[in-house]
Amino acid sequence: MEIGSGVLKYFRRGKEVQQKEEDAGNGTGDLLDGLPAGFFLLNDFCYKKGIIDHILVGTKGLFILKIQSHIGSVMVLGDQIFRNGRSLDSDRDLIRQSRDVCGNLQELLGRKGITLLKPRPLIVFMNAVVGVHGTISGVDVVQRNGLPDFMNRQRNVISPREAEGIFEFLKIGNYGSPL
């Protein structure tokens, strides 16, 4: 199976979903907290080119989340991320990888006829205080607590039914979803 084989975990916002013990320890189960109903989160999405850690789908679009566990302060200034006042080369790689993964997913979706919805990269700092949020080369950077506000500022690009259909399509990896 090409799409979605090996999807290990998923969550739905707005519907009761039992959280497994293994999900509680990875720190991502609460990513949907504060988001309106209709957001869906896939974790560990496997495809031919690798694994996408987190895909968030909702009426605001399709987002590839890169989770960072940095503790301290984070700022986005110009085209750099500063952690505790220092710019790191690894952050340039993180930005490039985020864009690459979005391109891979867009290509994969395009082969299945989903061409208008463009995945957007989003770096989420779970523990750091992000003093200055921003966008670097098309990659948005936010802190976990700012994720609901970030999503509320985005315009709706698909209907709730389309969001659920794309989530189901990715989850099961075939055309049987209500897309």
Disulfide bonds with the S-S distance in Angstrom:
none
